[in-house]
Amino acid sequence: MTGNKRWESFKKLLSREILIEYKACLYFCCIIFFYFVYLLCRRTYLASVVFLFEMILTAYAAGYVQVYLFHNSDEAEQLEKKDILGILFCTFLYGGVSYGFAWFGRSIIATLLFLVYMLFVHYCVYLLNKIKRAIDTENLNRMLTEFKKDNPAQREKGETL
């Protein structure tokens, strides 16, 4: 393998790892929000550090599953069967781990509410990623238009994204 191919492989791996980090932090924040609301509803004002540790590890595991097994299901352009399967798998992974480690005292109602909440979170993340891509595309097209104004040779080609 040449140095250039190694560099390209490294960049691809690094890009995926950054994406997993983003997902883990995002979903971890959503999980602890639900957990804190659950605790407050029970008039409990202390959170378990062990549960928080389990939650972040679960968020990382789900991030790896989403990126490597389901090809980044929550960042799809359009939700197809494989993307929905990825979202459902990760939602049930969170729910199963939450029940198994008793984050919500093994309450069936709390676990079901958590599943619905996480499904909603996944859908919101999908929508936000879609909006972000549209904004990025709009900005790139604007920058390309400005570039063409400054470079007459490019103006003749009339290319857009």
N, C-alpha and C positions, 0 to 999 in steps of 0.2 A: 504494500500500500504506500503510495507516495505521500509526501508531506502535505500536499494540497488536499488530498482525499481525507487524510487524518484530521486536518484543520476543519474541513467541511463537516465531517462526522462529529467532531467535538462541538462545533457551533450548533448543530442540530440537537445534540444531547443537551447542551447547555440551555437552549431555547425551551426544550421540553421540561427540564428541571425548574426553570424559572416559572413556567406555566403551572407546574404542579405546586410550587410554592405559593403562587397567587391563589390557586384554588383552595389549598389547605387553609390559608389564612382567611379567605372569604367565608368558606363553609364553617370553619371553626368559630368565627365571630357569630355567625347565624345560630350555630348550635348552642353556644354559651348564652346567647340572648334568650333562647327558649328555656334553657336550664335555669337561668336567673329568674325569669318570670315564673317558672314552676316553683322555685324555692320561695319566692315572695308570696305567691298564692297560698303556700303552706305556712307562711309566717316564719320561715327559716331564713336567717340572715348570714349564714356561713355556707360557703361552697366547699366541696371536697376537692382538694388539690389532686388527689388520685384520679377523680373523675375528669378533671380538666386535662390531665396528662393523657388519659384514655381517649378523650375527645379529640385532641390534636393528633394523636397517632392514627385514629380512625379517619380523620380528615385527610391526612397524608396518604393513607392506604387507598381511600376512595379516589384521591387525585391521581394516583398511579393507575388505578383501574380505569378511570375515565380516559386518561391520555393514552395508555398503552393497549388496553383491550377494546375500548369503545371509540377510539380515534377522536377524543375530545367532544363527546356528545353534547355538552351544553354550549358549545361554540359552533354548532352546525348552522349552515345558512338556512336550511329548512329542516324541520324535524321529520325524520323518516323513521321507519321501524327500528333500525339499529340504534338510532339516537334515543328514541323513546325507551328501548330496552336498556341502554346504558344508564339513563336517568332513573328508571325503575330499579335497576340492579343496585345502584349507589344509594338510592332512597331506602331500599330494604336492608342494605348493608348497615346504614346508620341505625335504622330501627332495630335490627337484630342485635347489634352491638349494644345499643342503649338498653335493651331488655336484658341481654345476657350479663352485662355489668351493673345492672340495676341503677342506672342513672336517675330514673324516675320511680324508684322503689318497686320495680316490676309491675307497676300499675298498667293494666291493659288500656285503660282510657287515655292515660298520659302518653303511652307509647303510640297509640293510634293517632292522637292529636299531633305528636311529633312527626309521624310519617306523613300526614297531610301537610304539615308545616314545611317539611323538607322537600316534598314534591312541589309545593308552591315556590319555595326558594329556588329550586333547580329551574323551574319555568321562568321565574323573574331573572335569574342570571342569564338564561338563554336569550330573553328579550333584551336585556341590557347589552349583552355582547353584540346582538344584531344591530341595535341602535348605534353602538360604538363603531362598528364596521361602516355603517352608512355615513357617520360623521367623518371618519377617516377618509373614506372614498371622496366625499365632498371636498375635504381639505386638499387632498392630493390633486383632484381635478382643478381646484382653484390655483394651486401652486403651478401646475402644468400650464394653465392659461397665462399666468404671470410670466412664466419662463418663456413661453412662445412670444409674448410681447417684446421681451428683451432680446430674443434671438430670431432674427428674420428667417433663417434657414429652416427652423423648426415650424414656423408659421405656415409654410407652404405644404407641409405634410398633413396638417390638420388632425393629428392624433389626440385621442382622449382615452382615459382609463375606462 
